[in-house]
Amino acid sequence: MEQIAEAATISQSVRSFYERLPYPPPVADLDAQRSLCRDPTRRRALFHQVWPTEPRREDHEILVAGCGTSQAVRYALREPGARITAIDVSEASLLHTRRLANRYGLDNLELHHLPLERVQNLRRSFDLIVCTGVLHHLPDPDLGLQSLRAVLDRQGAMRLMVYAPYGRTGIYMMQTYCRTLGIGTSDTELRDLGAVIDALPSDHPLATVFRRARDFRRPDAMADALLHPSDRAFTVGEVYDWLDRCGMCDGRSARGAACQARSAPAARCDGVASRHDGVAQLRHVP
Ligand SMILES: C[S@@+](CC[C@H](N)C(=O)[O-])C[C@H]1O[C@@H](n2cnc3c(N)ncnc32)[C@H](O)[C@@H]1O
């Protein structure tokens, strides 16, 4: 009972966080990326990255779970022949997504205010499920992944991204600092936190992330990294154990897996994976 109450509190605080600070930082348009989204060579490469041996088709059912402010619109622009369904718990994020969709007159995108743990309420199944930067924020990532798997088509694939620990060492140090001092997400607190980060020595573990991540200086990006109420990271081995636990490697779901989590801040798995044994050595990567 206590665990259920705790999970509900975490879900509520994650939702409130993204109502106040939608992430990624909202953009007014995607004009610059539009031609890239539609580039036929890139689209073909992205298709075969997920379905290496299958003939191209365009009429996919795609779920973008935890779509944030613009991701689902990018997919809808890129895949005009597909139906994109996007869900999120943050109305503010959905509002930004809706504005962008209206700007481009997209009629292949539908939005739902729905936690991914309840995605089965849609009573649909999907060829491709995209869930990047979301599962590591859930109180129960297993429940989240199992819920997604339950709506994955038999030949379907998932594109997942979760945080990896090592590249985020500096971030976790700063999260502890922020929690210890009780730093919140007000404008003043975020400005002061920016000044603290500016004053960090160049050999602080956060400095690399700071240099690499172009948008880290933005208050909303800084808050997402340093003040998030719920965030955990997975090693490569933990990713594989997690996929096993959630029934993702039983031969039902498709194709090869790729994980790059050794030093990067995130682990990506594309087209998760029955041919799992081919990359089994990755389990032993720390
Ligand atoms: C870091 S953002 C990532 C957005 C998007 N996937 C991307 O990569 O651009 C995380 C998003 O997940 C949403 N989210 C968090 N918990 C969720 C849940 N249980 N169900 C659905 N969406 C959730 C948040 O509201 C937020 O929009």
The ligand as a MOL file (V3000), in Angstrom:
LIG
                    3D

  0  0  0     0  0            999 V3000
M  V30 BEGIN CTAB
M  V30 COUNTS 27 29 0 0 0
M  V30 BEGIN ATOM
M  V30 1 C 12.5000 14.5270 -21.0260 0
M  V30 2 S 10.9200 14.7060 -21.7710 0 CHG=1
M  V30 3 C 11.2030 13.7880 -23.2960 0
M  V30 4 C 10.2570 14.2080 -24.3850 0
M  V30 5 C 10.4080 13.4610 -25.7140 0
M  V30 6 N 10.2830 12.0260 -25.5600 0
M  V30 7 C 11.7190 13.7780 -26.3880 0
M  V30 8 O 12.6150 12.9310 -26.4140 0
M  V30 9 O 11.8290 14.9070 -26.9040 0 CHG=-1
M  V30 10 C 9.9250 13.5520 -20.8170 0
M  V30 11 C 8.4250 13.6040 -21.1900 0
M  V30 12 O 7.7810 12.4630 -20.6360 0
M  V30 13 C 6.5400 12.8460 -20.1040 0
M  V30 14 N 6.1460 11.8530 -19.0910 0
M  V30 15 C 6.6720 11.6640 -17.8530 0
M  V30 16 N 6.0580 10.6350 -17.2350 0
M  V30 17 C 5.1430 10.1510 -18.1240 0
M  V30 18 C 4.2030 9.0940 -18.0770 0
M  V30 19 N 4.0690 8.3090 -17.0180 0
M  V30 20 N 3.4200 8.8840 -19.1650 0
M  V30 21 C 3.5290 9.6620 -20.2670 0
M  V30 22 N 4.3870 10.7000 -20.3570 0
M  V30 23 C 5.1960 10.9330 -19.3070 0
M  V30 24 C 6.8050 14.2380 -19.5340 0
M  V30 25 O 5.6250 14.9780 -19.3330 0
M  V30 26 C 7.7160 14.8310 -20.6190 0
M  V30 27 O 6.9770 15.4690 -21.6110 0
M  V30 END ATOM
M  V30 BEGIN BOND
M  V30 1 1 1 2
M  V30 2 1 2 3
M  V30 3 1 2 10
M  V30 4 1 3 4
M  V30 5 1 4 5
M  V30 6 1 5 6
M  V30 7 1 5 7
M  V30 8 2 7 8
M  V30 9 1 7 9
M  V30 10 1 10 11
M  V30 11 1 11 12
M  V30 12 1 11 26
M  V30 13 1 12 13
M  V30 14 1 13 14
M  V30 15 1 13 24
M  V30 16 1 14 15
M  V30 17 1 14 23
M  V30 18 2 15 16
M  V30 19 1 16 17
M  V30 20 1 17 18
M  V30 21 2 17 23
M  V30 22 1 18 19
M  V30 23 2 18 20
M  V30 24 1 20 21
M  V30 25 2 21 22
M  V30 26 1 22 23
M  V30 27 1 24 25
M  V30 28 1 24 26
M  V30 29 1 26 27
M  V30 END BOND
M  V30 END CTAB
M  END
